[in-house]
């Protein structure tokens, strides 16, 4: 596979397809699941973007954080 950068959205790597994960900032919450990458795809990092929604949240800036990819097998 050629060495280049690309993005794969959450809906393409989850079964059933999930476009976004629902969460709340009010209490600690752990989100868990399985990510399946396409054959031949090698990940180097994960970029999370969190956008607040709801009343009064329309002007809030998204929070973006990058993490190095660490693959594990279950």
C-alpha positions in Angstrom: 0.0 0.0 0.0 1.4 3.5 -0.8 2.7 5.6 2.1 0.2 8.5 2.3 -2.2 10.0 4.9 -5.9 9.6 4.7 -8.9 9.7 7.1 -11.5 7.0 7.8 -14.6 8.1 9.6 -16.1 6.2 12.5 -19.0 5.0 10.5 -16.6 3.1 8.1 -14.8 1.2 10.9 -17.7 0.2 13.3 -20.4 -2.5 12.9 -23.1 -1.6 13.0 -22.1 1.7 11.5 -22.0 4.5 14.1 -21.6 8.1 12.9 -21.1 9.6 16.3 -20.8 8.5 19.9 -23.2 10.0 22.5 -21.7 11.2 25.7 -22.2 13.7 28.6 -19.6 15.9 30.3 -21.6 15.9 33.6 -20.2 12.6 34.9 -17.1 10.4 34.1 -18.0 8.2 31.2 -16.0 5.4 29.5 -16.8 4.7 25.9 -15.8 1.2 24.6 -16.1 -0.6 21.3 -14.2 -2.4 18.5 -12.6 -0.6 15.6 -12.0 -2.7 12.4 -9.6 -1.2 9.9 -9.8 -2.0 6.2 -7.4 -4.7 4.9 -3.9 -3.3 4.3 -4.6 -0.1 6.2 -2.0 0.9 8.8 -3.0 3.5 11.3 -0.5 5.9 12.9 -2.8 8.0 15.1 -6.3 8.6 16.2 -7.8 12.1 16.2 -10.9 12.7 18.4 -13.1 15.7 17.9 -15.7 16.5 20.6 -18.4 19.0 19.9 -20.8 20.1 22.6 -24.5 20.2 21.6 -27.7 21.2 23.3 -29.0 24.5 24.7 -26.5 27.3 24.7 -23.7 25.1 23.2 -23.9 26.5 19.6 -20.9 28.8 20.0 -18.7 26.3 21.9 -15.4 25.5 20.1 -14.8 21.8 19.4 -12.1 20.0 21.4 -9.6 18.2 19.2 -7.0 15.7 20.6 -4.6 13.4 18.7 -3.3 10.1 20.1 -0.6 7.8 18.7 -2.3 4.5 17.5 -1.6 1.5 19.6 -3.1 -1.7 18.1 -4.3 -4.5 20.4 -5.9 -7.8 19.4 -8.7 -9.3 21.4 
